[in-house]
Amino acid sequence: MVTPRAAMMDVRELTGTDRIEETPGCLLFAPLRLRSVTLRNRIMASPMCQYASDDGMPQDWHLAHLGRLAIGGSALVFHEETAVEARGRKTHHCAGLWRDDQIPAFARIADLIRQCGAVPAIQLGHAGAKASAHGAMRDWAKLRPEDAADGLSPWSAISPSGIATSRDGPDPETLDAAGIESVICAWGAAAARAARAGFEVLEIHGAHGYLIQQFLSEVTNRRTDDWGGPRENRMRFALAVTHEVRRNWPAHLPLFFRVSAVDGKGGLWDLDDTVALAAELRTLGVDMVDCSSGGLSGTSAMPIVPRVPGYHLPFARAVRERAGIATVGVGLIREPAQAEAALRDGSVDIVALARELMYHADWPVHAAQALGEPDPFTLFPESFAFRLRRREEVAGYACNMPADALPSDVVSKIEST
Ligand SMILES: Cc1cc2nc3c(=O)[nH]c(=O)nc-3n(C[C@H](O)[C@H](O)[C@H](O)COP(=O)(O)O)c2cc1C
């Protein structure tokens, strides 16, 4: 029988990631090499849309938000989903990289993340039929002509078959063959811009019911040409996008792909489909499949994925074992021991956190402490680490001794702290 540990090594050999030597320490804090990029640990700050961009460009808010995550010790810090075309944004305030003059705003973000010790990463996406909406805090209500008075004019969304993904909006346009080719080119151009901005990892957003998933799932793809029908045709768009992105993204940099391992409640795309897709992605040079779920609902018997701790980890494990590709797992990962177990049991190669890091940006440092890592503060930039190490030393004495019994070197440290 193949042990989970052995399975993990097989995957690394297949994907070109480094073998992990048996280590007495935690896997969560073991570095991971992916192509030319070395991650200082296995913690990824998952992409999180902020709805705070201006004309596609990230603002000071993004610097603060992503800087906080990089300072907190995550190895890989993702800039939110960034649209490859203006019409591929969900909202007017989503990020986008559809023009060259947008690159400097992104370069500022990538530089800051790197300066804070993390690897800067970016997720590219296209909302397809889910475009032209208000944000999450207004439950994705579709923009209406009357929203123009607030500077929020609606625009025409695109989709594989003109099928709306929500009940309250106009039907999206159906892409013709030339339109599909032009969207694929837009993905490649945006990937090249992301490289010029200095990002070192790129993720294709193929999940959450956006354009790629709209092609994958029969819920929204009813085409009868080469882009629809049997699964191999429905996968064609995802694979063409991946091919184009890989062609435009430097060969020495890693490429991730986020999947909805299964559609949402009543959907049609299932885990077997995802395994088949992941195997194809591997041959196209994808290094990691990032396993999420949902985004498209239908009328089948497919159940909703219950939101229990680590709810996507079983999908990630199945993809890893059956498609032979490294995986990221996301979804209610909050406990250090849970994260370590997911790596040890062969479910994932990287754990991704979103809401926990919003709440607790320095979760990696606390996780390192909880798991008994020798110098947890090393995850912070040195200016923080120096002060905090000194505070620990001083606090250790100060709790246990009266002030006049403290050794002189400790007193001098207290005085200089
Ligand atoms: C504020 C917020 C914004 C998000 N934006 C994105 C996004 O841009 N792209 C994406 O793939 N997922 C996005 N997600 C989903 C997260 O990346 C993550 O998959 C999900 O929140 C589950 O992880 P968690 O339980 O650790 O929060 C977002 C989640 C939150 C909370």
Ligand as a Chemical Component Dictionary entry (heavy atoms), coordinates in Angstrom:
data_LIG
# 
_chem_comp.id                   LIG 
_chem_comp.type                 NON-POLYMER 
_chem_comp.pdbx_formal_charge   0 
_chem_comp.three_letter_code    LIG 
# 
loop_
_chem_comp_atom.comp_id 
_chem_comp_atom.atom_id 
_chem_comp_atom.alt_atom_id 
_chem_comp_atom.type_symbol 
_chem_comp_atom.charge 
_chem_comp_atom.model_Cartn_x 
_chem_comp_atom.model_Cartn_y 
_chem_comp_atom.model_Cartn_z 
_chem_comp_atom.pdbx_ordinal 
LIG C1  C1  C 0 -13.302 38.960 1.417  1  
LIG C2  C2  C 0 -13.124 37.744 0.561  2  
LIG C3  C3  C 0 -12.811 37.900 -0.782 3  
LIG C4  C4  C 0 -12.585 36.787 -1.592 4  
LIG N1  N1  N 0 -12.149 36.965 -2.878 5  
LIG C5  C5  C 0 -11.738 35.886 -3.601 6  
LIG C6  C6  C 0 -11.057 36.036 -4.832 7  
LIG O1  O1  O 0 -10.715 37.146 -5.252 8  
LIG N2  N2  N 0 -10.751 34.920 -5.521 9  
LIG C7  C7  C 0 -11.036 33.669 -5.048 10 
LIG O2  O2  O 0 -10.728 32.675 -5.710 11 
LIG N3  N3  N 0 -11.622 33.511 -3.856 12 
LIG C8  C8  C 0 -11.950 34.572 -3.123 13 
LIG N4  N4  N 0 -12.462 34.395 -1.870 14 
LIG C9  C9  C 0 -12.542 33.027 -1.319 15 
LIG C10 C10 C 0 -11.287 32.728 -0.472 16 
LIG O3  O3  O 0 -10.103 32.798 -1.235 17 
LIG C11 C11 C 0 -11.387 31.359 0.210  18 
LIG O4  O4  O 0 -11.388 30.363 -0.790 19 
LIG C12 C12 C 0 -12.646 31.197 1.058  20 
LIG O5  O5  O 0 -12.884 32.366 1.835  21 
LIG C13 C13 C 0 -12.547 29.997 1.996  22 
LIG O6  O6  O 0 -11.414 30.119 2.838  23 
LIG P1  P1  P 0 -11.529 30.601 4.399  24 
LIG O7  O7  O 0 -12.481 29.679 5.095  25 
LIG O8  O8  O 0 -10.124 30.497 4.915  26 
LIG O9  O9  O 0 -12.039 32.007 4.392  27 
LIG C14 C14 C 0 -12.731 35.493 -1.058 28 
LIG C15 C15 C 0 -13.086 35.349 0.281  29 
LIG C16 C16 C 0 -13.256 36.448 1.095  30 
LIG C17 C17 C 0 -13.584 36.250 2.542  31 
# 
loop_
_chem_comp_bond.comp_id 
_chem_comp_bond.atom_id_1 
_chem_comp_bond.atom_id_2 
_chem_comp_bond.value_order 
_chem_comp_bond.pdbx_ordinal 
LIG C1  C2  SING 1  
LIG C2  C3  SING 2  
LIG C2  C16 DOUB 3  
LIG C3  C4  DOUB 4  
LIG C4  N1  SING 5  
LIG C4  C14 SING 6  
LIG N1  C5  DOUB 7  
LIG C5  C6  SING 8  
LIG C5  C8  SING 9  
LIG C6  O1  DOUB 10 
LIG C6  N2  SING 11 
LIG N2  C7  SING 12 
LIG C7  O2  DOUB 13 
LIG C7  N3  SING 14 
LIG N3  C8  DOUB 15 
LIG C8  N4  SING 16 
LIG N4  C9  SING 17 
LIG N4  C14 SING 18 
LIG C9  C10 SING 19 
LIG C10 O3  SING 20 
LIG C10 C11 SING 21 
LIG C11 O4  SING 22 
LIG C11 C12 SING 23 
LIG C12 O5  SING 24 
LIG C12 C13 SING 25 
LIG C13 O6  SING 26 
LIG O6  P1  SING 27 
LIG P1  O7  DOUB 28 
LIG P1  O8  SING 29 
LIG P1  O9  SING 30 
LIG C14 C15 DOUB 31 
LIG C15 C16 SING 32 
LIG C16 C17 SING 33 
# 
